[in-house]
Amino acid sequence: MPREHRAAKSIRVLLAEDQGMMRGALALLLGMEADIEVVAQVATGDAIVDAALVHRPDVALLDIELPGMSGLDAAAELRDQAPDCRVLILTTFGRPGYLRRAMEAGAAGFLVKDGPVEELAVSIRRVLTGETVIDPALAAAALSAGPNPLTARECDVLKASTDGATVADIAGRLHLSESTVRNYLSSAIGKTGTRNRMEAVRAARQQGWL
């Protein structure tokens, strides 16, 4: 949208999306809104906070699964380092656990990517006024799924297991004893109702707990 046709005070948006085509399309479509201006685009989670501190967006539109830091972790850092920036999570993966984690990280909204861009623009405006915007179907799924049964340490151990690491490898990474790692893995397997740690990792990811 040419600047002369924009609102006097445009909503400044930071866009974090690792897929270049999707990022470009979103920036183009949002830029066609008279009151929205995409002031920064980043492809990795590690670049989000620095970009926000430089460009001072009103709203950060974040994907979850990004190279480096996840969008959820970046949301938590933005809450601390750029508290005036409202965070709206936009993801392909509408997993109940992701919604809970997003809200815990201070996000003001959570939407899935299959909605029309007009609804996204409306959601950006709404979170800027102080509203919380959540995809209704995902909110219902999150309520029915219940809270994450895994402790923070159990999640850490499962995350450290994702590349086929041995118990000794995990213990070294997390500065734990091997027996403690085995106990955490056993507990996580029991809580997820799975047969081994790889199934536990898969189940926890499907729920959005990791």
Backbone as ProteinMPNN parsed JSONL, in Angstrom:
{"seq_chain_A": "MPREHRAAKSIRVLLAEDQGMMRGALALLLGMEADIEVVAQVATGDAIVDAALVHRPDVALLDIELPGMSGLDAAAELRDQAPDCRVLILTTFGRPGYLRRAMEAGAAGFLVKDGPVEELAVSIRRVLTGETVIDPALAAAALSAGPNPLTARECDVLKASTDGATVADIAGRLHLSESTVRNYLSSAIGKTGTRNRMEAVRAARQQGWL", "coords_chain_A": {"N_chain_A": [[0.852, -1.195, 0.0], [0.729, 2.137, -0.988], [2.376, 4.767, 0.788], [0.997, 7.201, 1.001], [-1.616, 6.466, 1.089], [-1.985, 5.225, 3.448], [-3.09, 4.787, 6.88], [-2.812, 7.465, 9.269], [-1.452, 6.654, 11.522], [0.068, 3.837, 11.338], [-0.191, 0.324, 12.123], [2.547, -1.265, 13.334], [4.238, -4.093, 12.288], [6.047, -7.023, 13.04], [7.285, -9.811, 11.355], [7.783, -13.199, 11.664], [8.837, -15.956, 10.084], [9.884, -18.973, 8.714], [9.684, -20.031, 6.161], [10.306, -18.841, 3.067], [8.554, -18.17, 0.903], [6.006, -18.19, 2.069], [6.411, -16.222, 4.028], [6.919, -13.95, 2.436], [4.48, -13.768, 1.059], [2.641, -13.307, 3.136], [3.614, -10.87, 4.109], [3.177, -9.241, 1.897], [0.36, -9.374, 1.598], [-0.563, -8.426, 4.089], [0.534, -5.908, 3.953], [-1.139, -4.673, 2.19], [-3.227, -3.817, 3.644], [-4.709, -0.858, 4.84], [-3.995, 0.187, 7.311], [-1.846, -1.211, 8.324], [1.577, -1.976, 8.588], [4.301, -3.837, 7.607], [7.188, -3.935, 9.229], [9.459, -5.358, 9.709], [11.032, -8.424, 8.795], [11.853, -11.713, 9.603], [13.686, -14.834, 9.496], [14.487, -16.681, 11.336], [14.259, -17.882, 14.716], [16.107, -16.856, 16.506], [16.582, -14.296, 15.635], [14.453, -12.702, 16.278], [14.062, -11.144, 18.705], [16.139, -9.221, 18.605], [15.43, -7.907, 16.22], [12.988, -6.856, 16.991], [13.762, -5.047, 18.97], [15.159, -3.223, 17.467], [13.33, -2.309, 15.452], [10.972, -1.806, 16.765], [8.184, -2.929, 16.751], [4.562, -2.891, 16.9], [3.099, -5.177, 17.019], [4.098, -8.552, 17.078], [4.232, -11.115, 14.842], [4.415, -14.418, 15.006], [5.743, -17.506, 13.926], [5.815, -20.892, 15.205], [7.603, -23.148, 14.97], [10.668, -22.602, 14.305], [13.974, -22.117, 12.901], [16.695, -22.347, 15.203], [15.899, -20.521, 18.057], [12.605, -21.224, 19.279], [9.352, -19.943, 18.301], [7.749, -19.739, 20.558], [9.545, -19.59, 22.702], [10.775, -17.218, 21.96], [8.635, -15.48, 22.239], [8.383, -15.381, 25.02], [10.775, -14.09, 25.66], [10.368, -11.64, 24.384], [8.329, -10.634, 25.946], [9.729, -9.909, 28.192], [11.78, -8.191, 27.232], [10.71, -6.467, 25.341], [8.161, -5.271, 26.254], [6.001, -3.739, 25.352], [5.301, -4.722, 22.944], [2.91, -6.611, 21.372], [2.207, -10.08, 21.081], [1.401, -12.359, 18.574], [0.724, -15.584, 17.842], [1.133, -17.525, 14.991], [0.523, -20.402, 13.395], [1.143, -23.526, 11.664], [0.653, -25.784, 13.051], [-1.798, -26.693, 15.002], [-1.731, -27.441, 17.929], [-2.867, -28.553, 21.099], [-1.156, -28.314, 23.387], [0.679, -26.414, 22.534], [-0.834, -24.089, 22.517], [-1.345, -23.647, 25.264], [1.288, -23.264, 26.146], [1.943, -20.995, 24.702], [0.254, -19.061, 25.813], [1.262, -19.053, 28.404], [3.712, -17.953, 27.85], [3.076, -15.372, 27.418], [1.762, -14.609, 25.096], [-0.622, -12.849, 23.073], [-2.407, -13.859, 21.339], [-3.434, -16.685, 19.312], [-3.373, -18.33, 16.384], [-4.219, -20.448, 13.588], [-2.687, -21.181, 10.398], [-4.435, -21.521, 8.249], [-6.496, -19.758, 7.94], [-8.303, -16.903, 6.468], [-6.592, -13.959, 5.224], [-7.817, -11.592, 5.872], [-9.062, -12.077, 8.318], [-6.821, -12.424, 9.862], [-5.733, -9.849, 9.804], [-7.734, -8.48, 11.19], [-7.434, -9.721, 13.658], [-4.885, -8.854, 14.394], [-5.407, -6.15, 14.812], [-7.169, -6.381, 16.949], [-5.643, -7.575, 19.064], [-3.957, -5.512, 19.544], [-5.54, -3.693, 20.826], [-5.732, -4.762, 23.271], [-7.133, -7.095, 23.528], [-7.471, -10.703, 23.756], [-6.908, -13.145, 21.378], [-7.971, -16.156, 20.171], [-7.95, -19.111, 18.258], [-11.052, -20.635, 17.892], [-11.626, -23.455, 17.661], [-9.225, -24.589, 18.41], [-8.989, -23.679, 21.012], [-11.056, -25.107, 22.253], [-10.095, -27.706, 21.899], [-7.798, -27.598, 23.463], [-8.838, -27.304, 26.029], [-10.14, -29.746, 26.349], [-8.018, -31.481, 26.213], [-6.519, -31.135, 28.51], [-3.995, -30.276, 31.036], [-0.384, -30.194, 30.516], [1.174, -33.13, 31.447], [3.819, -33.601, 31.939], [6.831, -32.869, 33.683], [9.06, -30.005, 33.814], [11.715, -30.917, 33.737], [11.413, -33.506, 32.763], [10.514, -32.911, 30.215], [12.839, -31.65, 29.254], [14.611, -33.818, 29.18], [13.37, -35.498, 27.314], [13.491, -33.86, 25.027], [16.236, -33.826, 24.673], [16.565, -36.348, 23.792], [15.88, -36.561, 21.167], [17.58, -36.825, 18.968], [18.524, -39.387, 18.865], [20.27, -39.746, 20.959], [22.295, -41.318, 23.458], [21.696, -42.562, 26.825], [23.867, -41.812, 28.369], [24.84, -39.676, 26.828], [22.717, -37.847, 27.079], [22.747, -37.416, 29.839], [25.222, -36.153, 30.1], [24.79, -33.782, 28.636], [22.795, -32.511, 30.093], [23.794, -32.355, 32.581], [23.261, -34.322, 34.52], [22.924, -37.348, 36.466], [23.263, -40.667, 35.097], [21.413, -42.491, 36.089], [19.425, -40.777, 37.036], [18.544, -39.658, 34.64], [17.464, -41.951, 33.445], [15.354, -42.401, 35.2], [13.758, -40.111, 34.772], [13.11, -40.516, 32.064], [11.689, -42.924, 32.211], [9.502, -42.104, 33.753], [8.359, -40.196, 32.021], [7.664, -41.793, 29.845], [5.732, -43.396, 31.052], [3.766, -41.476, 31.699], [2.973, -40.579, 29.187], [1.871, -42.821, 28.153], [3.214, -44.598, 26.494], [5.57, -46.905, 24.856], [8.304, -46.678, 24.712], [11.131, -44.39, 24.733], [11.303, -42.976, 22.3], [8.74, -43.177, 21.247], [7.503, -41.788, 23.257], [8.574, -39.223, 22.903], [7.469, -38.649, 20.39], [4.703, -38.695, 20.973], [4.535, -36.622, 22.849], [5.29, -34.453, 21.298], [3.212, -34.388, 19.436], [1.167, -33.51, 21.02], [2.027, -31.013, 21.547], [3.631, -30.509, 23.725], [6.358, -30.381, 23.762]], "CA_chain_A": [[0.0, 0.0, 0.0], [1.524, 3.368, -0.995], [2.321, 5.428, 2.085], [0.027, 8.288, 1.06], [-2.944, 5.912, 1.314], [-2.007, 4.573, 4.739], [-3.591, 5.552, 8.026], [-1.788, 8.347, 9.82], [-0.656, 5.854, 12.467], [-0.027, 2.437, 10.956], [0.209, -0.704, 13.077], [3.846, -1.779, 12.926], [4.225, -5.547, 12.472], [7.221, -7.856, 12.785], [6.844, -11.1, 10.838], [8.795, -14.251, 11.794], [8.387, -17.14, 9.348], [11.092, -19.493, 8.08], [9.45, -20.348, 4.749], [10.402, -17.567, 2.362], [7.368, -17.876, 0.097], [4.931, -17.849, 3.003], [6.739, -14.934, 4.643], [6.711, -12.905, 1.446], [3.051, -13.633, 0.762], [1.999, -12.662, 4.284], [4.028, -9.469, 4.15], [2.507, -8.553, 0.798], [-1.071, -9.271, 1.863], [-0.77, -7.517, 5.217], [0.905, -4.576, 3.5], [-2.248, -4.102, 1.432], [-4.169, -3.224, 4.6], [-4.384, 0.565, 4.932], [-3.496, 0.585, 8.627], [-0.828, -2.16, 8.77], [2.857, -1.882, 7.892], [5.279, -4.84, 8.025], [8.432, -3.167, 9.361], [10.603, -6.267, 9.808], [10.805, -9.827, 8.482], [12.981, -12.56, 9.987], [13.497, -16.236, 9.138], [14.917, -17.527, 12.444], [13.805, -17.444, 16.028], [17.162, -16.098, 17.182], [16.618, -12.915, 15.145], [13.212, -12.011, 16.608], [14.184, -10.126, 19.751], [16.977, -8.131, 18.094], [14.645, -7.151, 15.241], [11.967, -6.101, 17.726], [14.408, -3.934, 19.665], [15.566, -2.231, 16.456], [12.215, -1.765, 14.669], [9.896, -1.438, 17.683], [6.841, -3.217, 16.227], [3.434, -2.928, 17.829], [2.673, -6.583, 17.073], [5.006, -9.539, 16.486], [3.499, -12.256, 14.308], [5.461, -15.42, 15.11], [5.57, -18.944, 13.746], [6.368, -21.603, 16.362], [8.743, -23.997, 14.635], [11.638, -21.792, 13.576], [15.372, -22.476, 13.18], [17.19, -21.681, 16.401], [14.887, -20.365, 19.107], [11.221, -21.376, 18.834], [8.529, -18.756, 18.458], [7.244, -19.685, 21.93], [10.628, -19.063, 23.54], [10.959, -15.816, 21.586], [7.529, -14.733, 22.832], [8.713, -15.152, 26.422], [11.831, -13.078, 25.716], [9.773, -10.359, 24.021], [7.572, -10.154, 27.116], [10.667, -9.288, 29.126], [12.642, -7.172, 26.637], [9.908, -5.505, 24.569], [6.829, -5.518, 26.816], [4.947, -3.019, 24.632], [5.005, -5.448, 21.71], [1.952, -7.703, 21.54], [2.629, -11.256, 20.316], [0.356, -13.18, 17.99], [1.3, -16.807, 17.296], [0.465, -17.992, 13.78], [1.228, -21.651, 13.147], [0.507, -24.624, 10.927], [0.387, -26.886, 13.97], [-2.748, -26.311, 16.031], [-1.65, -28.456, 18.977], [-3.343, -27.978, 22.366], [-0.059, -27.938, 24.275], [1.273, -25.179, 22.038], [-1.667, -22.969, 22.959], [-1.066, -23.405, 26.677], [2.637, -22.711, 26.277], [1.919, -19.638, 24.157], [-0.369, -18.188, 26.8], [2.211, -18.935, 29.513], [4.801, -17.088, 27.39], [2.583, -14.009, 27.319], [1.18, -14.293, 23.79], [-1.964, -12.264, 23.116], [-3.276, -14.543, 20.397], [-2.946, -17.927, 18.736], [-4.178, -18.648, 15.207], [-3.624, -21.367, 12.627], [-2.403, -20.482, 9.151], [-5.363, -21.769, 7.149], [-7.555, -18.744, 7.907], [-8.114, -15.824, 5.501], [-5.734, -12.874, 5.701], [-8.667, -10.552, 6.456], [-9.236, -12.411, 9.731], [-5.538, -12.161, 10.505], [-5.634, -8.402, 9.979], [-8.649, -8.128, 12.278], [-6.837, -10.209, 14.904], [-3.787, -7.939, 14.715], [-6.011, -4.94, 15.386], [-7.788, -6.704, 18.236], [-4.65, -7.761, 20.121], [-3.369, -4.206, 19.845], [-6.443, -2.999, 21.744], [-5.694, -5.438, 24.563], [-7.894, -8.342, 23.508], [-6.799, -11.972, 23.496], [-7.575, -13.763, 20.227], [-7.594, -17.566, 20.079], [-8.742, -19.916, 17.338], [-12.052, -21.299, 18.744], [-11.489, -24.913, 17.644], [-8.033, -24.933, 19.17], [-9.298, -23.437, 22.418], [-11.862, -26.238, 22.712], [-9.214, -28.875, 21.963], [-6.885, -27.426, 24.588], [-9.592, -27.554, 27.252], [-10.421, -31.175, 26.46], [-6.768, -32.221, 26.348], [-5.988, -31.008, 29.855], [-2.656, -29.707, 31.133], [0.784, -31.015, 30.232], [1.507, -33.897, 32.657], [5.269, -33.736, 32.068], [7.544, -31.81, 34.377], [10.032, -29.307, 32.964], [12.891, -31.762, 33.577], [11.035, -34.604, 31.859], [10.535, -32.333, 28.863], [14.239, -31.448, 28.872], [15.209, -35.116, 28.866], [12.793, -35.957, 26.05], [14.07, -33.043, 23.961], [17.62, -34.257, 24.478], [16.538, -37.694, 23.217], [15.308, -36.551, 19.833], [18.543, -37.149, 17.899], [19.068, -40.71, 19.09], [21.324, -39.686, 21.969], [22.286, -42.345, 24.497], [21.458, -42.067, 28.172], [25.094, -41.132, 28.786], [24.869, -38.39, 26.122], [21.726, -36.957, 27.698], [23.244, -37.073, 31.166], [26.289, -35.166, 29.944], [24.24, -32.503, 28.168], [21.939, -31.874, 31.103], [24.518, -32.368, 33.859], [22.536, -35.208, 35.414], [23.458, -38.704, 36.498], [22.562, -41.556, 34.158], [20.244, -43.07, 36.769], [18.388, -39.747, 37.061], [18.003, -39.587, 33.286], [16.596, -43.123, 33.251], [14.123, -42.19, 35.976], [12.941, -39.131, 34.054], [12.596, -41.146, 30.847], [10.674, -43.892, 32.612], [8.322, -41.352, 34.167], [7.752, -39.582, 30.832], [7.045, -42.881, 29.071], [4.501, -43.765, 31.752], [2.768, -40.402, 31.609], [2.479, -40.48, 27.807], [1.242, -44.085, 27.788], [3.949, -45.156, 25.357], [6.382, -48.079, 25.178], [9.734, -46.355, 24.765], [11.331, -42.938, 24.759], [11.022, -42.351, 21.006], [7.287, -43.026, 21.185], [7.155, -40.717, 24.193], [8.903, -37.965, 22.217], [6.475, -38.444, 19.332], [3.416, -38.377, 21.596], [4.636, -35.293, 23.47], [5.303, -33.457, 20.207], [1.86, -34.302, 18.853], [0.338, -32.725, 21.945], [2.586, -29.666, 21.691], [4.267, -30.368, 25.033], [7.788, -30.134, 23.551]], "C_chain_A": [[0.89, 1.248, 0.0], [1.324, 4.133, 0.303], [1.256, 6.516, 2.143], [-1.394, 7.782, 1.305], [-3.051, 5.22, 2.66], [-2.671, 5.457, 5.794], [-2.449, 6.377, 8.59], [-0.876, 7.604, 10.781], [-0.848, 4.376, 12.127], [0.387, 1.528, 12.105], [1.493, -1.339, 12.551], [3.938, -3.266, 13.29], [5.592, -6.142, 12.159], [6.726, -9.239, 12.401], [7.986, -12.101, 10.927], [8.253, -15.541, 11.198], [9.586, -17.673, 8.568], [10.909, -19.842, 6.61], [9.341, -19.039, 3.962], [9.152, -17.201, 1.575], [6.193, -17.462, 0.976], [5.167, -16.481, 3.628], [6.484, -13.784, 3.678], [5.242, -12.676, 1.144], [2.316, -12.936, 1.901], [2.341, -11.174, 4.341], [3.309, -8.662, 3.082], [1.032, -8.328, 1.114], [-1.36, -8.328, 3.027], [-0.447, -6.08, 4.829], [-0.17, -3.893, 2.684], [-3.325, -3.508, 2.338], [-3.75, -1.776, 4.868], [-3.729, 0.954, 6.249], [-2.415, -0.352, 9.172], [0.432, -2.006, 7.926], [3.81, -2.937, 8.461], [6.645, -4.158, 8.035], [9.658, -4.054, 9.467], [10.159, -7.685, 9.479], [12.049, -10.615, 8.872], [12.632, -14.017, 9.702], [13.892, -17.191, 10.257], [14.419, -16.975, 13.766], [14.818, -16.58, 16.745], [17.178, -14.625, 16.781], [15.435, -12.079, 15.622], [13.424, -10.865, 17.592], [15.015, -8.943, 19.267], [16.196, -7.261, 17.108], [13.587, -6.306, 15.94], [12.572, -4.895, 18.429], [14.83, -2.833, 18.696], [14.355, -1.529, 15.841], [11.001, -1.378, 15.506], [8.495, -1.679, 17.103], [5.782, -3.132, 17.321], [2.99, -4.371, 18.076], [3.745, -7.446, 16.418], [4.194, -10.762, 16.104], [4.504, -13.393, 14.148], [4.971, -16.821, 14.761], [6.167, -19.628, 14.973], [7.657, -22.319, 15.997], [9.678, -23.248, 13.696], [13.047, -22.335, 13.823], [15.887, -21.697, 14.375], [16.105, -21.655, 17.464], [13.479, -20.538, 18.541], [10.459, -20.068, 19.012], [7.984, -18.608, 19.871], [8.306, -19.145, 22.876], [10.879, -17.583, 23.241], [9.855, -14.95, 22.18], [7.821, -14.405, 24.293], [9.798, -14.082, 26.56], [11.286, -11.691, 25.356], [8.987, -9.77, 25.189], [8.49, -9.411, 28.086], [11.399, -8.091, 28.526], [11.9, -6.126, 25.814], [8.45, -5.628, 25.011], [5.698, -4.785, 26.111], [4.541, -3.715, 23.339], [4.058, -6.603, 22.017], [2.349, -8.853, 20.619], [1.416, -12.044, 19.864], [1.031, -14.388, 17.344], [0.462, -17.259, 16.11], [1.193, -19.251, 13.331], [0.429, -22.631, 12.311], [-0.007, -25.673, 11.891], [-0.508, -26.433, 15.119], [-2.804, -27.344, 17.138], [-2.025, -27.836, 20.318], [-2.218, -27.516, 23.286], [0.624, -26.661, 23.844], [0.489, -23.967, 22.522], [-1.387, -22.637, 24.423], [0.298, -22.761, 26.869], [2.693, -21.275, 25.759], [1.334, -18.664, 25.165], [0.563, -17.984, 28.007], [3.365, -18.003, 29.15], [4.355, -15.642, 27.2], [1.997, -13.629, 25.975], [-0.247, -13.769, 23.95], [-2.932, -12.965, 22.181], [-2.608, -15.773, 19.825], [-3.893, -18.312, 17.601], [-3.458, -19.668, 14.346], [-3.606, -20.703, 11.248], [-3.448, -20.654, 8.057], [-6.522, -20.774, 7.083], [-7.276, -17.666, 6.866], [-7.311, -14.671, 6.087], [-6.563, -11.745, 6.308], [-8.884, -10.807, 7.951], [-7.948, -12.162, 10.508], [-5.375, -10.67, 10.775], [-6.539, -7.929, 11.119], [-8.059, -8.543, 13.625], [-5.681, -9.324, 15.341], [-4.337, -6.677, 15.366], [-6.57, -5.208, 16.779], [-6.75, -6.877, 19.345], [-4.007, -6.433, 20.498], [-4.242, -3.4, 20.796], [-6.482, -3.668, 23.112], [-6.481, -6.73, 24.625], [-6.959, -9.545, 23.368], [-7.594, -12.7, 22.417], [-7.068, -15.197, 20.069], [-8.526, -18.274, 19.108], [-9.739, -20.754, 18.154], [-11.896, -22.817, 18.8], [-10.293, -25.356, 18.481], [-8.26, -24.722, 20.665], [-10.097, -24.597, 23.006], [-11.001, -27.488, 22.858], [-8.281, -28.795, 23.162], [-7.591, -27.717, 25.911], [-9.837, -29.047, 27.449], [-9.151, -31.983, 26.695], [-6.213, -32.17, 27.759], [-4.562, -30.484, 29.848], [-1.566, -30.708, 30.767], [1.168, -31.785, 31.501], [3.009, -33.992, 32.921], [5.866, -32.57, 32.85], [8.534, -31.154, 33.409], [11.256, -30.174, 32.718], [12.6, -32.945, 32.654], [11.008, -34.118, 30.412], [11.962, -32.138, 28.377], [14.875, -32.759, 28.43], [14.663, -35.659, 27.543], [13.366, -35.162, 24.87], [15.487, -33.488, 23.64], [17.696, -35.64, 23.848], [16.224, -37.705, 21.731], [16.281, -36.924, 18.727], [19.193, -38.508, 18.107], [20.179, -40.758, 20.115], [21.18, -40.829, 22.964], [21.98, -41.711, 25.85], [22.681, -41.3, 28.683], [25.209, -39.757, 28.123], [23.939, -37.383, 26.79], [22.207, -36.489, 29.072], [24.33, -36.009, 31.081], [25.763, -33.804, 29.535], [23.52, -31.754, 29.273], [22.579, -31.846, 32.484], [23.735, -33.137, 34.923], [23.252, -36.557, 35.466], [22.652, -39.576, 35.529], [21.326, -42.175, 34.807], [19.091, -42.062, 36.843], [17.734, -39.61, 35.691], [17.06, -40.753, 33.036], [15.284, -42.96, 34.005], [13.189, -41.206, 35.282], [12.326, -39.74, 32.798], [11.482, -42.133, 31.181], [9.379, -43.197, 33.009], [7.598, -40.755, 32.969], [7.053, -40.633, 29.968], [5.731, -43.297, 29.722], [3.407, -42.73, 31.591], [2.187, -40.272, 30.201], [1.825, -41.771, 27.329], [1.901, -44.762, 26.6], [4.87, -46.279, 25.826], [7.872, -47.787, 25.289], [9.895, -44.841, 24.604], [11.05, -42.275, 23.42], [9.515, -42.181, 20.797], [6.834, -41.905, 22.121], [7.43, -39.35, 23.578], [7.833, -37.646, 21.177], [5.127, -38.008, 19.923], [3.434, -36.966, 22.192], [4.649, -34.196, 22.407], [3.92, -33.286, 19.608], [0.934, -33.479, 19.724], [0.834, -31.282, 22.08], [3.246, -29.424, 23.034], [5.757, -30.092, 24.92], [7.976, -28.99, 22.585]], "O_chain_A": [[1.722, 1.405, 0.894], [0.224, 4.147, 0.855], [0.666, 6.746, 3.198], [-2.276, 8.554, 1.681], [-4.106, 4.677, 2.987], [-2.797, 6.671, 5.64], [-1.276, 6.043, 8.419], [0.322, 7.879, 10.855], [-1.807, 3.746, 12.574], [1.203, 1.9, 12.948], [1.516, -1.885, 11.448], [3.742, -3.648, 14.444], [6.212, -5.811, 11.149], [5.837, -9.781, 13.057], [9.045, -11.885, 10.337], [7.327, -16.146, 11.738], [10.236, -16.921, 7.842], [11.895, -19.94, 5.879], [8.42, -18.246, 4.16], [8.735, -16.043, 1.579], [5.477, -16.509, 0.668], [4.243, -15.677, 3.746], [5.905, -12.765, 4.055], [4.802, -11.537, 0.989], [1.468, -12.076, 1.664], [1.478, -10.333, 4.588], [2.882, -7.534, 3.329], [0.512, -7.229, 0.923], [-2.29, -7.525, 2.963], [-1.078, -5.144, 5.318], [-0.133, -2.677, 2.497], [-4.216, -2.794, 1.878], [-2.572, -1.501, 5.096], [-2.99, 1.937, 6.309], [-2.098, -0.296, 10.36], [0.361, -1.917, 6.7], [4.094, -2.934, 9.658], [7.194, -3.841, 6.98], [10.783, -3.571, 9.332], [9.057, -8.1, 9.836], [13.165, -10.237, 8.519], [11.461, -14.397, 9.668], [13.658, -18.395, 10.145], [14.19, -15.776, 13.918], [14.453, -15.679, 17.5], [17.724, -13.793, 17.506], [15.41, -10.869, 15.397], [13.006, -9.737, 17.332], [14.644, -7.791, 19.49], [16.283, -6.034, 17.15], [13.318, -5.176, 15.532], [11.954, -3.832, 18.477], [14.857, -1.656, 19.056], [14.343, -0.304, 15.718], [10.1, -0.698, 15.015], [7.707, -0.741, 16.979], [6.074, -3.283, 18.507], [2.569, -4.735, 19.173], [4.241, -7.122, 15.339], [3.544, -11.373, 16.952], [5.352, -13.348, 13.257], [3.926, -17.264, 15.236], [6.944, -19.014, 15.704], [8.686, -22.12, 16.642], [9.51, -23.254, 12.476], [13.288, -22.955, 14.859], [15.558, -20.523, 14.546], [15.468, -22.674, 17.732], [13.188, -20.054, 17.446], [10.871, -19.196, 19.777], [7.775, -17.49, 20.342], [8.005, -18.334, 23.752], [11.158, -16.795, 24.145], [10.105, -13.813, 22.58], [7.547, -13.297, 24.755], [9.746, -13.26, 27.475], [11.689, -10.689, 25.947], [8.981, -8.556, 25.395], [8.096, -8.427, 28.712], [11.62, -7.092, 29.209], [12.404, -5.021, 25.613], [7.598, -6.046, 24.226], [4.538, -5.172, 26.256], [3.551, -3.341, 22.711], [4.374, -7.472, 22.83], [2.784, -8.618, 19.492], [0.525, -12.357, 20.652], [1.817, -14.237, 16.408], [-0.761, -17.364, 16.205], [2.354, -19.182, 12.929], [-0.8, -22.573, 12.258], [-0.979, -26.371, 11.601], [-0.028, -25.856, 16.095], [-3.802, -28.05, 17.28], [-1.574, -26.74, 20.651], [-2.311, -26.451, 23.896], [1.101, -25.898, 24.685], [1.069, -22.947, 22.892], [-1.212, -21.471, 24.775], [0.448, -21.827, 27.656], [3.406, -20.438, 26.313], [1.858, -17.566, 25.351], [0.643, -16.888, 28.561], [3.933, -17.341, 30.019], [5.166, -14.782, 26.859], [1.754, -12.449, 25.723], [-0.982, -14.19, 24.844], [-4.135, -12.705, 22.215], [-1.384, -15.9, 19.843], [-5.071, -18.587, 17.832], [-2.23, -19.749, 14.367], [-4.39, -19.797, 10.965], [-3.357, -19.99, 7.024], [-7.428, -20.93, 6.264], [-6.137, -17.521, 6.421], [-7.342, -14.432, 7.294], [-6.071, -11.014, 7.168], [-8.889, -9.872, 8.751], [-7.979, -11.741, 11.665], [-4.931, -10.276, 11.853], [-6.147, -7.077, 11.916], [-8.166, -7.813, 14.61], [-5.513, -9.069, 16.534], [-3.791, -6.195, 16.358], [-6.46, -4.372, 17.675], [-6.949, -6.38, 20.454], [-3.566, -6.249, 21.632], [-3.745, -2.52, 21.498], [-7.181, -3.203, 24.013], [-6.501, -7.395, 25.661], [-5.818, -9.419, 22.924], [-8.81, -12.853, 22.531], [-5.876, -15.42, 19.858], [-9.739, -18.065, 19.131], [-9.317, -21.513, 19.026], [-12.02, -23.409, 19.872], [-10.348, -26.374, 19.172], [-7.776, -25.5, 21.486], [-9.841, -25.021, 24.133], [-11.151, -28.242, 23.82], [-8.004, -29.808, 23.805], [-7.0, -28.312, 26.812], [-9.754, -29.555, 28.567], [-9.197, -33.051, 27.307], [-5.497, -33.085, 28.166], [-3.981, -30.269, 28.785], [-1.803, -31.915, 30.716], [1.456, -31.169, 32.526], [3.425, -34.414, 34.0], [5.447, -31.424, 32.689], [8.809, -31.68, 32.33], [11.791, -30.178, 31.609], [13.451, -33.335, 31.855], [11.429, -34.829, 29.5], [12.268, -32.426, 27.22], [15.59, -32.805, 27.429], [15.415, -36.217, 26.744], [13.688, -35.738, 23.831], [15.89, -33.522, 22.477], [18.767, -36.066, 23.415], [16.294, -38.757, 21.096], [15.847, -37.306, 17.64], [20.282, -38.764, 17.593], [20.956, -41.712, 20.14], [20.067, -41.254, 23.274], [22.002, -40.49, 26.001], [22.548, -40.271, 29.345], [25.621, -38.788, 28.761], [24.307, -36.234, 27.035], [22.085, -35.314, 29.418], [24.361, -35.077, 31.884], [26.236, -32.781, 30.029], [23.615, -30.531, 29.382], [21.974, -31.369, 33.445], [23.567, -32.68, 36.054], [24.083, -36.863, 34.611], [21.512, -39.259, 35.189], [20.305, -42.36, 34.145], [17.925, -42.438, 36.729], [16.516, -39.464, 35.591], [15.978, -40.569, 32.479], [14.225, -43.338, 33.505], [11.981, -41.432, 35.209], [11.154, -39.505, 32.501], [10.453, -42.167, 30.506], [8.29, -43.642, 32.647], [6.369, -40.796, 32.898], [5.976, -40.384, 29.427], [4.735, -43.524, 29.034], [2.247, -43.077, 31.37], [1.026, -39.892, 30.046], [1.283, -41.819, 26.224], [1.237, -45.417, 25.798], [4.952, -46.577, 27.017], [8.617, -48.56, 25.891], [8.927, -44.116, 24.372], [10.603, -41.128, 23.389], [9.066, -41.178, 20.243], [5.897, -41.167, 21.813], [6.625, -38.428, 23.711], [7.352, -36.516, 21.092], [4.496, -37.073, 19.431], [2.47, -36.213, 22.056], [4.073, -33.127, 22.61], [3.501, -32.168, 19.306], [0.019, -32.825, 19.223], [0.15, -30.435, 22.654], [3.41, -28.277, 23.45], [6.368, -29.617, 25.878], [9.109, -28.624, 22.275]]}, "name": "protein", "num_of_chains": 1, "seq": "MPREHRAAKSIRVLLAEDQGMMRGALALLLGMEADIEVVAQVATGDAIVDAALVHRPDVALLDIELPGMSGLDAAAELRDQAPDCRVLILTTFGRPGYLRRAMEAGAAGFLVKDGPVEELAVSIRRVLTGETVIDPALAAAALSAGPNPLTARECDVLKASTDGATVADIAGRLHLSESTVRNYLSSAIGKTGTRNRMEAVRAARQQGWL"}
